[in-house]
Amino acid sequence: MNVPVLNGQLPQGFCPPDYQTMLNAFSAQQFVQIDAVSTGSVASNTPPADHSVTWLQLDSLGRPVRTYFYYGAWLSRHPLPPGFTMLWNQALPNFQTFDGGDAVAAPWSDVSGQMWQLMAATLDGLSVAPANDVMNTRVPIGVGTFRNPDGTLSTRTVVLGQQGGEDQHILTQPEIAPHYHTTKVAVNKAVKDGGSTDTSGKGGFVGPIVDGGTEILTSVAEGDPATAPPGGVPTQALAHNTLPPYNGVYFLQRTNRLFYVVP
């Protein structure tokens, strides 16, 4: 772009002895009037009156905040794209004021509404978190295909937005490892016809009958799958925890709003 150079007035009777003196005199009498130029940049803590310049906003201590251009209002594009998500391990901010947001009701536009929300299925504010916070009590997992123990690809996949898994699980019959039960037989011996018994047996068992008596045997299998286990039969199967050690955080997500606005 061409910038006009304004000429001053050379001294009366000026007669340069050489070309260098002539150049120096010409340069000293030529200038550009900056305040009349329609392009440039202004650094201040309040918007400039000239809408044709860019504005570097300064805070009350003179530190730079962001650069604006004028298009019906002073606008500055947010540096992070819509959908960008970050971890947040502090108390939730006030989204209506956080990072330049405002309290305009959803759906939000390019220049109005919240800049951030809890991670939701949509960015337009129609599915406002936390009621529809898709990361509530969930951990992220990369999109792709699972692998089998031998390293080959399985048929199980994860696609964008898919949810699954469980924090507790009750084992089904096919998930129970092969096993067996040992049994213990309790024997009751009754003696008739004058017989007697050898009571030297161990573990609560009565020894063999002696002296020609008649024995009656009664056996009960304990520990058999069809009988009650020690402690009785549970009223229902118990779920076990499947979560690794974890720490709770929030997932903050950029909304569809694009610009900071200064009226």
Long-range contacts (C-beta under 8 A, 24 or more apart in sequence): 1-39, 3-32, 3-37, 4-32, 5-30, 5-31, 5-32, 6-30, 6-31, 6-32, 6-33, 41-67, 47-74, 47-262, 57-262, 66-260, 68-260, 68-262, 73-111, 73-261, 73-262, 73-263, 74-261, 74-262, 74-263, 75-111, 75-259, 75-260, 75-261, 76-259, 76-260, 77-258, 77-259, 77-260, 78-115, 78-254, 78-257, 78-258, 78-259, 78-260, 80-254, 81-254, 82-123, 82-254, 82-255, 82-256, 82-257, 82-258, 83-123, 83-253, 83-254, 84-253, 84-254, 85-119, 85-251, 85-252, 85-253, 85-254, 86-251, 86-252, 87-249, 87-250, 87-251, 87-252, 88-249, 88-250, 88-251, 88-252, 89-247, 89-249, 89-250, 92-118, 92-250, 100-260, 100-261, 101-257, 108-255, 108-256, 108-257, 109-257, 110-256, 110-257, 110-258, 110-259, 111-257, 111-258, 111-259, 111-261, 112-257, 112-261, 113-255, 113-257, 114-255, 114-257, 115-254, 115-255, 115-257, 116-252, 116-253, 116-254, 116-255, 117-252, 117-253, 117-255, 118-250, 118-251, 118-252, 118-253, 119-251, 119-252, 119-253, 120-253, 121-161, 123-253, 123-254, 123-255, 123-256, 124-255, 124-256, 125-255, 125-256, 133-251, 134-161, 134-163, 135-251, 137-167, 138-163, 138-165, 139-246, 165-242, 166-242, 167-241, 167-242, 167-243, 168-239, 168-240, 168-241, 168-242, 169-239, 169-240, 169-242, 170-237, 170-238, 170-239, 170-240, 171-237, 171-240, 181-223, 181-224, 181-225, 182-223, 183-221, 183-222, 183-223, 183-224, 184-221, 184-222, 184-223, 185-219, 185-220, 185-221, 186-218, 186-219, 186-220, 186-222, 187-217, 187-218, 187-219, 188-216, 188-217, 188-218, 189-215, 189-216, 189-217, 190-215, 190-216, 191-215
